[in-house]
Amino acid sequence: MSFFERLQRDTAADRQRLYAAPLIRAAFAGQVGRADYIAFLTQAYHHVRHTVPLLMACGARLGAEDEWLRTKIAHYIEEEIGHQEWILDDIREAGGDAEAVRHGRPHAETELMVAYAYDTIARGNPLGFFGMVYVLESTSIELATGAASTLQGALGLPKKAFTYLSSHGAVDVEHIDFFRELVEQLRRDEDREAVLHAAHMFFRLYGDVFRSIEPMRKAA
């Protein structure tokens, strides 16, 4: 069994717990309102804007023996730059106040997830950050392919209000392939265990982010 296959197997229960969040279940059923969608995008902005700084921090902590990985991180940074602005554009198209989101604070659950990512890099094994990469990339594929079109139809919003979700379907499939290739090259047991431990933690933390957004009940 490859390490990527083990990662999928060992986090399967964590993934199912995340997908049991009320907001995600409502999204797949097309039972969320515009305010729910904007609330989701708001929390997404507040963690996505840290993706590039986190990648930079991770790369900076690698030793000379991991120079091959630093090169891959540099490629990943190029792919991720500016994605937080896509989210703000979607918020505008959905009728939200993008500048209020930009200058606002995230929910405590989002702040804690981001803080744990920085702490993993600074205090623990920096490669543990790729556990977060795995959780966010794989989850966004499911949301993009399973919920984006359903949400667009249910909310009656223009296609350009779904740039972040729709773009992460095909893009994140490529990213997962890139991630698989990367983690299969990890040879130290402590690095693989750091990724696995972090993946368990980030499924829980990301699930808490979704649970912090209680979907509004539609009138019968």
MISEBA-137675 format. One record per residue: residue number from 1; residue in one letter; z, x, y of N, C-alpha, C in turn. Coordinates in nm, 2 decimals, decimal comma. Example, Ala and Ser with C-alpha at 12.3 -4.5 7.8 and 13.67 -1.06 7.14 Angstrom:
2
1;A;0,78;1,32;-0,57;0,78;1,23;-0,45;0,78;1,32;-0,33
2;S;0,71;1,28;-0,22;0,71;1,37;-0,11;0,79;1,29;0,00
This chain:
220
1;M;0,00;0,08;-0,12;0,00;0,00;0,00;0,00;0,09;0,12
2;S;-0,09;0,06;0,22;-0,10;0,14;0,34;0,02;0,10;0,43
3;F;0,05;0,18;0,53;0,16;0,15;0,62;0,13;0,02;0,70
4;F;0,01;0,01;0,74;-0,02;-0,12;0,81;0,00;-0,24;0,73
5;E;-0,04;-0,23;0,60;-0,01;-0,35;0,51;0,14;-0,37;0,49
6;R;0,21;-0,26;0,48;0,36;-0,28;0,47;0,42;-0,34;0,60
7;L;0,36;-0,30;0,72;0,41;-0,36;0,84;0,39;-0,51;0,85
8;Q;0,27;-0,55;0,80;0,24;-0,69;0,80;0,33;-0,77;0,70
9;R;0,35;-0,71;0,58;0,43;-0,77;0,48;0,58;-0,78;0,53
10;D;0,63;-0,67;0,58;0,78;-0,67;0,61;0,81;-0,75;0,74
11;T;0,72;-0,78;0,82;0,75;-0,86;0,94;0,70;-1,00;0,93
12;A;0,65;-1,04;0,81;0,60;-1,18;0,80;0,70;-1,29;0,84
13;A;0,82;-1,27;0,80;0,92;-1,37;0,83;0,95;-1,37;0,98
14;D;0,95;-1,25;1,04;0,97;-1,24;1,19;0,86;-1,32;1,26
15;R;0,74;-1,30;1,22;0,62;-1,36;1,28;0,63;-1,51;1,27
16;Q;0,68;-1,57;1,16;0,69;-1,71;1,14;0,80;-1,77;1,23
17;R;0,90;-1,69;1,25;1,01;-1,73;1,34;0,96;-1,74;1,48
18;L;0,88;-1,65;1,52;0,82;-1,65;1,66;0,73;-1,77;1,67
19;Y;0,65;-1,80;1,57;0,55;-1,91;1,58;0,62;-2,05;1,58
20;A;0,75;-2,05;1,54;0,83;-2,17;1,54;0,88;-2,21;1,67
21;A;0,86;-2,12;1,77;0,91;-2,15;1,91;0,84;-2,28;1,96
22;P;0,92;-2,37;2,02;0,86;-2,50;2,06;0,74;-2,49;2,15
23;L;0,73;-2,39;2,24;0,62;-2,38;2,33;0,49;-2,35;2,25
24;I;0,50;-2,26;2,15;0,39;-2,22;2,07;0,34;-2,34;1,98
25;R;0,43;-2,41;1,92;0,39;-2,53;1,84;0,33;-2,63;1,93
26;A;0,38;-2,65;2,05;0,32;-2,75;2,14;0,18;-2,71;2,18
27;A;0,16;-2,58;2,21;0,04;-2,52;2,25;-0,07;-2,55;2,15
28;F;-0,04;-2,52;2,02;-0,14;-2,53;1,91;-0,18;-2,68;1,89
29;A;-0,08;-2,77;1,93;-0,11;-2,91;1,92;-0,17;-2,97;2,04
30;G;-0,19;-2,89;2,15;-0,25;-2,94;2,27;-0,15;-3,03;2,34
31;Q;-0,02;-3,01;2,33;0,08;-3,10;2,39;0,16;-3,03;2,50
32;V;0,10;-2,94;2,57;0,16;-2,88;2,69;0,10;-2,92;2,81
33;G;0,17;-2,92;2,92;0,12;-2,95;3,05;0,08;-2,83;3,13
34;R;0,02;-2,85;3,25;-0,02;-2,74;3,34;0,10;-2,65;3,37
35;A;0,21;-2,72;3,40;0,33;-2,64;3,44;0,38;-2,55;3,32
36;D;0,37;-2,60;3,20;0,40;-2,51;3,08;0,31;-2,39;3,08
37;Y;0,18;-2,42;3,10;0,08;-2,31;3,09;0,11;-2,20;3,20
38;I;0,14;-2,25;3,32;0,17;-2,15;3,43;0,30;-2,08;3,40
39;A;0,39;-2,15;3,34;0,52;-2,08;3,30;0,50;-1,97;3,20
40;F;0,41;-2,00;3,10;0,37;-1,90;3,01;0,31;-1,78;3,07
41;L;0,21;-1,80;3,16;0,14;-1,70;3,23;0,23;-1,62;3,32
42;T;0,33;-1,68;3,38;0,43;-1,61;3,46;0,50;-1,51;3,38
43;Q;0,56;-1,55;3,27;0,63;-1,45;3,19;0,53;-1,34;3,13
44;A;0,41;-1,38;3,10;0,31;-1,28;3,05;0,29;-1,18;3,16
45;Y;0,27;-1,22;3,29;0,25;-1,13;3,39;0,37;-1,02;3,40
46;H;0,49;-1,07;3,39;0,60;-0,99;3,40;0,63;-0,89;3,29
47;H;0,56;-0,91;3,18;0,57;-0,80;3,08;0,44;-0,72;3,07
48;V;0,32;-0,78;3,09;0,19;-0,71;3,09;0,18;-0,61;3,20
49;R;0,24;-0,63;3,31;0,23;-0,53;3,42;0,31;-0,40;3,38
50;H;0,39;-0,41;3,28;0,45;-0,28;3,24;0,38;-0,21;3,12
51;T;0,27;-0,27;3,07;0,20;-0,21;2,96;0,15;-0,06;2,99
52;V;0,08;-0,04;3,10;0,04;0,09;3,13;0,15;0,19;3,16
53;P;0,25;0,15;3,25;0,36;0,24;3,26;0,43;0,28;3,13
54;L;0,45;0,18;3,04;0,51;0,21;2,91;0,42;0,31;2,83
55;L;0,29;0,29;2,83;0,21;0,38;2,76;0,22;0,52;2,82
56;M;0,22;0,53;2,95;0,23;0,66;3,01;0,37;0,73;2,97
57;A;0,47;0,65;2,98;0,60;0,70;2,94;0,61;0,75;2,80
58;C;0,54;0,67;2,71;0,54;0,71;2,57;0,46;0,84;2,55
59;G;0,34;0,85;2,62;0,26;0,97;2,61;0,34;1,09;2,66
60;A;0,42;1,08;2,77;0,49;1,19;2,83;0,60;1,24;2,74
61;R;0,65;1,16;2,64;0,76;1,21;2,56;0,71;1,27;2,43
62;L;0,58;1,27;2,40;0,53;1,32;2,28;0,53;1,48;2,28
63;G;0,55;1,54;2,17;0,55;1,68;2,16;0,41;1,74;2,14
64;A;0,40;1,87;2,14;0,27;1,93;2,12;0,20;1,90;1,99
65;E;0,28;1,87;1,89;0,23;1,84;1,76;0,16;1,70;1,75
66;D;0,19;1,62;1,86;0,13;1,49;1,86;0,02;1,47;1,97
67;E;-0,04;1,58;2,00;-0,14;1,58;2,11;-0,26;1,48;2,07
68;W;-0,29;1,47;1,94;-0,39;1,38;1,90;-0,36;1,23;1,94
69;L;-0,23;1,20;1,93;-0,18;1,07;1,97;-0,19;1,05;2,12
70;R;-0,16;1,15;2,19;-0,16;1,14;2,34;-0,31;1,11;2,38
71;T;-0,41;1,16;2,32;-0,54;1,13;2,35;-0,58;0,98;2,32
72;K;-0,52;0,93;2,21;-0,54;0,79;2,18;-0,47;0,70;2,28
73;I;-0,36;0,74;2,33;-0,28;0,66;2,43;-0,36;0,66;2,56
74;A;-0,42;0,77;2,60;-0,51;0,78;2,72;-0,62;0,68;2,71
75;H;-0,68;0,67;2,59;-0,79;0,57;2,57;-0,73;0,42;2,59
76;Y;-0,62;0,40;2,53;-0,55;0,27;2,53;-0,52;0,23;2,68
77;I;-0,48;0,33;2,76;-0,45;0,30;2,90;-0,57;0,25;2,97
78;E;-0,68;0,32;2,95;-0,81;0,27;3,01;-0,84;0,13;2,98
79;E;-0,81;0,09;2,85;-0,84;-0,05;2,81;-0,75;-0,15;2,88
80;E;-0,62;-0,11;2,91;-0,52;-0,20;2,96;-0,51;-0,21;3,11
81;I;-0,56;-0,12;3,18;-0,55;-0,12;3,33;-0,60;-0,25;3,39
82;G;-0,52;-0,31;3,47;-0,56;-0,43;3,55;-0,54;-0,56;3,48
83;H;-0,49;-0,57;3,36;-0,49;-0,70;3,29;-0,39;-0,79;3,35
84;Q;-0,29;-0,74;3,42;-0,19;-0,82;3,49;-0,26;-0,90;3,60
85;E;-0,36;-0,84;3,66;-0,43;-0,91;3,77;-0,52;-1,03;3,71
86;W;-0,56;-1,02;3,59;-0,63;-1,13;3,52;-0,54;-1,25;3,51
87;I;-0,41;-1,22;3,48;-0,31;-1,33;3,47;-0,29;-1,40;3,60
88;L;-0,28;-1,32;3,71;-0,26;-1,38;3,84;-0,38;-1,46;3,88
89;D;-0,50;-1,42;3,84;-0,62;-1,50;3,87;-0,61;-1,63;3,80
90;D;-0,57;-1,63;3,67;-0,56;-1,75;3,59;-0,46;-1,84;3,65
91;I;-0,35;-1,79;3,70;-0,25;-1,87;3,77;-0,30;-1,94;3,89
92;R;-0,38;-1,87;3,97;-0,45;-1,93;4,08;-0,54;-2,05;4,04
93;E;-0,62;-2,02;3,94;-0,72;-2,12;3,89;-0,65;-2,24;3,83
94;A;-0,53;-2,22;3,78;-0,45;-2,33;3,72;-0,37;-2,41;3,83
95;G;-0,38;-2,36;3,95;-0,31;-2,43;4,06;-0,17;-2,38;4,09
96;G;-0,14;-2,26;4,04;-0,01;-2,20;4,06;-0,01;-2,10;4,18
97;D;0,11;-2,06;4,22;0,13;-1,97;4,33;0,13;-1,82;4,27
98;A;0,02;-1,76;4,27;0,01;-1,62;4,21;0,10;-1,52;4,28
99;E;0,11;-1,53;4,41;0,18;-1,43;4,49;0,33;-1,45;4,47
100;A;0,37;-1,58;4,45;0,52;-1,60;4,42;0,55;-1,54;4,29
101;V;0,46;-1,55;4,19;0,48;-1,49;4,06;0,49;-1,34;4,07
102;R;0,39;-1,28;4,15;0,39;-1,13;4,17;0,52;-1,08;4,22
103;H;0,58;-1,15;4,31;0,70;-1,10;4,38;0,83;-1,16;4,33
104;G;0,81;-1,24;4,22;0,93;-1,31;4,16;0,99;-1,23;4,05
105;R;1,09;-1,28;3,99;1,16;-1,22;3,88;1,13;-1,29;3,75
106;P;1,13;-1,22;3,64;1,10;-1,29;3,51;1,23;-1,35;3,46
107;H;1,21;-1,43;3,35;1,33;-1,48;3,28;1,41;-1,36;3,23
108;A;1,53;-1,39;3,20;1,62;-1,28;3,15;1,56;-1,23;3,01
109;E;1,51;-1,32;2,93;1,46;-1,28;2,80;1,34;-1,18;2,82
110;T;1,25;-1,21;2,92;1,14;-1,12;2,94;1,19;-0,98;2,99
111;E;1,29;-0,99;3,08;1,34;-0,86;3,14;1,41;-0,78;3,03
112;L;1,47;-0,85;2,94;1,54;-0,78;2,83;1,44;-0,71;2,73
113;M;1,33;-0,78;2,70;1,22;-0,73;2,62;1,16;-0,60;2,68
114;V;1,13;-0,61;2,81;1,07;-0,49;2,88;1,17;-0,38;2,88
115;A;1,30;-0,41;2,91;1,40;-0,31;2,91;1,42;-0,24;2,78
116;Y;1,41;-0,32;2,67;1,42;-0,26;2,53;1,31;-0,16;2,51
117;A;1,19;-0,20;2,56;1,07;-0,11;2,54;1,09;0,02;2,60
118;Y;1,14;0,02;2,73;1,16;0,14;2,80;1,27;0,22;2,73
119;D;1,38;0,15;2,68;1,49;0,22;2,62;1,44;0,28;2,48
120;T;1,36;0,21;2,41;1,31;0,27;2,29;1,24;0,40;2,31
121;I;1,16;0,41;2,42;1,09;0,53;2,45;1,18;0,64;2,50
122;A;1,27;0,60;2,58;1,36;0,70;2,65;1,47;0,75;2,56
123;R;1,53;0,66;2,48;1,65;0,69;2,40;1,62;0,72;2,26
124;G;1,52;0,65;2,20;1,49;0,67;2,06;1,37;0,75;2,04
125;N;1,30;0,71;1,93;1,17;0,77;1,90;1,06;0,70;1,98
126;P;0,99;0,77;2,07;0,89;0,70;2,15;0,78;0,63;2,08
127;L;0,76;0,67;1,95;0,65;0,60;1,88;0,70;0,46;1,84
128;G;0,82;0,43;1,85;0,87;0,29;1,83;0,80;0,19;1,92
129;F;0,75;0,24;2,03;0,69;0,15;2,13;0,57;0,08;2,06
130;F;0,51;0,15;1,96;0,39;0,09;1,90;0,43;-0,03;1,81
131;G;0,56;-0,05;1,79;0,60;-0,18;1,73;0,58;-0,29;1,82
132;M;0,60;-0,27;1,95;0,58;-0,37;2,05;0,43;-0,40;2,07
133;V;0,35;-0,29;2,06;0,20;-0,30;2,07;0,16;-0,39;1,95
134;Y;0,21;-0,37;1,84;0,17;-0,45;1,72;0,20;-0,60;1,74
135;V;0,32;-0,63;1,79;0,36;-0,77;1,80;0,28;-0,84;1,91
136;L;0,26;-0,77;2,03;0,19;-0,84;2,13;0,04;-0,85;2,10
137;E;-0,02;-0,75;2,04;-0,16;-0,76;2,02;-0,19;-0,86;1,91
138;S;-0,12;-0,86;1,80;-0,14;-0,96;1,69;-0,11;-1,10;1,73
139;T;-0,01;-1,12;1,81;0,03;-1,25;1,86;-0,08;-1,31;1,95
140;S;-0,13;-1,22;2,04;-0,23;-1,27;2,14;-0,36;-1,31;2,07
141;I;-0,39;-1,25;1,96;-0,51;-1,29;1,88;-0,49;-1,43;1,83
142;E;-0,38;-1,46;1,78;-0,35;-1,59;1,73;-0,35;-1,70;1,84
143;L;-0,29;-1,66;1,95;-0,29;-1,76;2,06;-0,43;-1,77;2,12
144;A;-0,51;-1,67;2,13;-0,64;-1,67;2,19;-0,74;-1,76;2,10
145;T;-0,73;-1,73;1,97;-0,83;-1,80;1,88;-0,78;-1,94;1,84
146;G;-0,65;-1,96;1,84;-0,60;-2,09;1,80;-0,56;-2,19;1,90
147;A;-0,53;-2,13;2,03;-0,47;-2,22;2,13;-0,55;-2,23;2,26
148;A;-0,63;-2,13;2,29;-0,70;-2,13;2,42;-0,79;-2,24;2,44
149;S;-0,88;-2,27;2,34;-0,98;-2,38;2,35;-0,90;-2,52;2,35
150;T;-0,80;-2,53;2,27;-0,72;-2,65;2,26;-0,65;-2,68;2,40
151;L;-0,60;-2,57;2,45;-0,53;-2,59;2,58;-0,63;-2,63;2,69
152;Q;-0,75;-2,56;2,69;-0,84;-2,59;2,80;-0,88;-2,74;2,79
153;G;-0,91;-2,79;2,67;-0,94;-2,93;2,66;-0,83;-3,02;2,70
154;A;-0,70;-2,99;2,66;-0,59;-3,07;2,69;-0,55;-3,07;2,84
155;L;-0,57;-2,96;2,90;-0,53;-2,95;3,04;-0,64;-2,98;3,14
156;G;-0,76;-2,98;3,10;-0,87;-3,01;3,18;-0,89;-2,91;3,29
157;L;-0,86;-2,78;3,26;-0,88;-2,68;3,36;-1,01;-2,60;3,33
158;P;-1,06;-2,54;3,44;-1,19;-2,46;3,42;-1,17;-2,35;3,32
159;K;-1,28;-2,30;3,27;-1,28;-2,19;3,17;-1,22;-2,06;3,24
160;K;-1,24;-2,05;3,37;-1,20;-1,93;3,44;-1,05;-1,93;3,46
161;A;-0,98;-2,03;3,42;-0,83;-2,04;3,42;-0,77;-1,98;3,29
162;F;-0,86;-1,94;3,20;-0,81;-1,89;3,07;-0,87;-1,75;3,04
163;T;-0,89;-1,67;3,15;-0,94;-1,53;3,13;-0,85;-1,45;3,04
164;Y;-0,72;-1,45;3,06;-0,63;-1,37;2,99;-0,63;-1,40;2,84
165;L;-0,61;-1,53;2,81;-0,61;-1,57;2,67;-0,75;-1,55;2,60
166;S;-0,85;-1,60;2,66;-0,98;-1,60;2,60;-1,03;-1,45;2,58
167;S;-1,01;-1,37;2,67;-1,05;-1,23;2,66;-0,98;-1,15;2,56
168;H;-0,86;-1,20;2,52;-0,78;-1,12;2,42;-0,81;-1,16;2,28
169;G;-0,91;-1,25;2,26;-0,95;-1,28;2,12;-1,02;-1,16;2,06
170;A;-1,14;-1,14;2,10;-1,23;-1,03;2,05;-1,17;-0,90;2,08
171;V;-1,12;-0,88;2,21;-1,07;-0,75;2,25;-0,95;-0,71;2,17
172;D;-0,86;-0,80;2,14;-0,74;-0,76;2,06;-0,77;-0,74;1,91
173;V;-0,88;-0,80;1,86;-0,92;-0,77;1,73;-0,96;-0,62;1,72
174;E;-1,03;-0,58;1,83;-1,07;-0,44;1,83;-0,94;-0,35;1,85
175;H;-0,84;-0,40;1,93;-0,72;-0,32;1,95;-0,64;-0,31;1,82
176;I;-0,64;-0,42;1,74;-0,57;-0,41;1,61;-0,63;-0,31;1,52
177;D;-0,76;-0,31;1,52;-0,83;-0,21;1,44;-0,80;-0,07;1,48
178;F;-0,79;-0,05;1,61;-0,75;0,08;1,67;-0,61;0,11;1,63
179;F;-0,52;0,01;1,64;-0,38;0,03;1,61;-0,37;0,07;1,46
180;R;-0,44;0,00;1,37;-0,43;0,03;1,23;-0,47;0,17;1,20
181;E;-0,58;0,21;1,26;-0,63;0,35;1,25;-0,52;0,45;1,29
182;L;-0,46;0,41;1,41;-0,35;0,50;1,46;-0,23;0,51;1,37
183;V;-0,18;0,40;1,33;-0,05;0,41;1,25;-0,08;0,47;1,11
184;E;-0,20;0,45;1,06;-0,23;0,51;0,93;-0,23;0,66;0,94
185;Q;-0,24;0,72;1,06;-0,24;0,86;1,07;-0,10;0,92;1,09
186;L;0,00;0,83;1,10;0,14;0,88;1,12;0,19;0,93;0,98
187;R;0,24;1,05;0,98;0,27;1,12;0,86;0,43;1,14;0,84
188;R;0,50;1,13;0,95;0,65;1,15;0,94;0,71;1,02;0,91
189;D;0,80;1,02;0,81;0,87;0,90;0,77;0,95;0,84;0,89
190;E;1,01;0,92;0,97;1,09;0,87;1,09;1,00;0,80;1,19
191;D;0,87;0,84;1,20;0,78;0,77;1,29;0,74;0,63;1,24
192;R;0,71;0,63;1,11;0,68;0,50;1,05;0,80;0,40;1,06
193;E;0,91;0,45;1,03;1,03;0,36;1,03;1,06;0,32;1,17
194;A;1,04;0,40;1,27;1,06;0,36;1,41;0,97;0,25;1,45
195;V;0,84;0,25;1,41;0,75;0,15;1,44;0,79;0,02;1,37
196;L;0,83;0,03;1,25;0,87;-0,09;1,17;0,99;-0,16;1,23
197;H;1,09;-0,07;1,26;1,22;-0,13;1,32;1,19;-0,20;1,45
198;A;1,11;-0,13;1,54;1,07;-0,19;1,67;0,99;-0,32;1,65
199;A;0,90;-0,33;1,55;0,83;-0,45;1,53;0,92;-0,57;1,50
200;H;1,02;-0,54;1,41;1,12;-0,65;1,38;1,19;-0,69;1,51
201;M;1,23;-0,60;1,59;1,30;-0,63;1,72;1,21;-0,70;1,81
202;F;1,09;-0,66;1,83;1,00;-0,72;1,93;0,95;-0,86;1,89
203;F;0,94;-0,89;1,76;0,91;-1,02;1,72;1,02;-1,11;1,76
204;R;1,15;-1,07;1,75;1,26;-1,15;1,79;1,27;-1,16;1,94
205;L;1,25;-1,05;2,01;1,25;-1,05;2,16;1,14;-1,13;2,22
206;Y;1,02;-1,12;2,17;0,91;-1,20;2,22;0,92;-1,34;2,19
207;G;0,98;-1,37;2,07;1,01;-1,51;2,04;1,11;-1,57;2,14
208;D;1,20;-1,49;2,18;1,30;-1,54;2,28;1,23;-1,57;2,41
209;V;1,13;-1,49;2,45;1,06;-1,51;2,57;0,99;-1,65;2,56
210;F;0,93;-1,68;2,45;0,87;-1,82;2,44;0,97;-1,93;2,44
211;R;1,08;-1,90;2,38;1,19;-2,00;2,37;1,26;-2,02;2,51
212;S;1,24;-1,93;2,60;1,30;-1,94;2,73;1,21;-2,04;2,81
213;I;1,10;-2,08;2,76;1,01;-2,18;2,83;1,01;-2,31;2,75
214;E;1,09;-2,40;2,80;1,10;-2,53;2,73;0,99;-2,62;2,77
215;P;0,90;-2,65;2,67;0,78;-2,74;2,71;0,83;-2,87;2,76
216;M;0,76;-2,92;2,87;0,80;-3,05;2,93;0,75;-3,16;2,84
217;R;0,83;-3,26;2,82;0,80;-3,37;2,74;0,70;-3,46;2,81
218;K;0,59;-3,49;2,75;0,49;-3,58;2,81;0,54;-3,73;2,80
219;A;0,51;-3,80;2,90;0,55;-3,94;2,90;0,47;-4,01;2,79
220;A;0,54;-4,10;2,71;0,47;-4,18;2,61;0,38;-4,28;2,67
